[in-house]
Amino acid sequence: MTEDLPEKTEKVQLEGIIEEDKVIITDKKGIEEFYRTSYIGTIEKNSNGQEILSIGPIEALLLCERSRILLWESNDKNKMLYDFENILTYFTQFDERLWHKYIIYSDLRKRGYIVRAGYGNGIDFRVYKRGADFEKDSAKFLIFPVFEGDPIELRDLDKMSRVAMSSRKDLIVATVDRLSKPIYYSVRKFQILNKEEEDREERKDG
């Protein structure tokens, strides 16, 4: 995961509506511009059966950084138009690690990977090979972010490793250094043996 690839130059700006911890795009162009072209967001249906695009905080930050999305304070055009810092501040109330996760997400996107939301419980991202169809193909990597001050619990790493192995994906532990640079570690195989299992292994060896 070292090659940097330029992403498309994108110009269309669309208005979004902030709904708690997500952004909604009702303009049909959003599905084509963001979902179909840039693999951002999830297609949902509103109460009227209309297709809309639901965008998570990290994706909203990316679109803001690219000057692709317009968001206003309290969804009121008479109030402040949010910039990147405003959006980051707003969404950080839902996830205090949002900035560090965004660094990882943004870096993977800049490298040309398709990045989608993970399974939760530590697996924050699924990463697809370049050129993959994320609606049909399986993800290649599972990203497990770990941050300074939050030590890895061995049992958590064991659990993530088992999830990756069972789904035939590579587990990547991602962290961010003090210079806000992402670092990736591949976890090929990791397993913790409890005391009973250790005893059984010792008896076999004996």
C-alpha positions, -999 to +999 in steps of 0.1 A: +000+000+000+026+025-011+017+038-046+000+072-048-025+077-076-042+110-085-080+110-081-104+126-106-108+163-107-143+170-095-162+202-098-199+199-091-210+212-057-242+199-041-261+210-011-264+186+019-287+184+049-271+175+083-291+149+102-274+141+135-243+121+126-248+120+088-254+142+058-283+137+033-281+146-004-315+147-020-304+159-054-303+130-079-270+143-091-255+132-058-260+095-065-243+099-099-215+123-088-206+108-055-219+072-053-214+060-088-183+080-096-165+084-063-179+054-044-191+077-015-222+073+005-251+048+007-283+049-013-314+049+009-351+058+004-369+086+023-404+084+035-417+093+001-398+064-015-374+088-032-338+076-035-314+098-015-277+096-006-266+091+030-231+103+037-211+095+068-190+121+087-156+110+072-171+110+037-186+145+043-151+157+054-136+144+022-162+161+000-158+193+019-120+192+014-126+187-023-151+217-023-179+193-035-205+198-008-222+228+008-234+226+044-249+253+066-252+257+103-285+243+114-293+237+077-301+274+075-287+293+045-290+325+065-264+312+089-228+302+085-216+281+056-195+254+071-159+250+061-138+219+068-129+228+104-166+236+112-177+202+098-149+184+117-159+202+150-195+193+145-190+156+138-163+151+164-191+152+190-201+118+177-166+104+174-136+119+193-112+099+170-128+113+138-097+134+128-073+105+131-097+081+112-100+107+085-063+109+080-063+071+074-093+073+051-081+102+031-047+086+026-062+054+014-084+073-011-054+093-024-036+060-030-065+050-053-083+025-031-120+022-028-128+026+009-162+017+025-174+016+060-163-015+080-181-039+103-178-018+135-163-031+167-129-019+156-130-027+119-137+008+106-130+004+069-132-022+042-107-015+014-111-028-022-085-033-048-081-005-074-107-008-101-129-031-081-167-030-082-176-027-045-212-037-052-201-070-066-165-077-055-153-085-020-130-062-001-093-071+000-084-054+033-100-048+067-086-017+085-083-018+123-072+018+134-052+020+166-043+054+182-017+067+205-029+064+241-052+035+233-031+002+236-042-028+216-059-055+237-044-088+225-078-104+226-092-077+204-064-082+179-071-120+180-108-113+173-101-090+144-076-115+130-102-143+131-128-121+114-103-113+086-093-149+082-129-162+081-138-137+054-106-143+035-094-107+039-061-092+050-061-074+083-043-041+084-036-023+116-034+015+109-021+042+132-012+078+129+022+092+141+029+125+157+033+142+123-002+130+113+012+105+089-006+072+086+014+039+091+001+005+082+010-029+096-001-061+080-014-088+104-011-121+086-020-144+114-025-138+151-039-162+177-040-163+214-040-196+232-057-197+266-042-217+295-062-249+287-052-247+250-015-242+260-017-273+283-031-294+255-004-282+231+023-291+257+008-326+262+008-331+225+045-321+223+053-344+252 
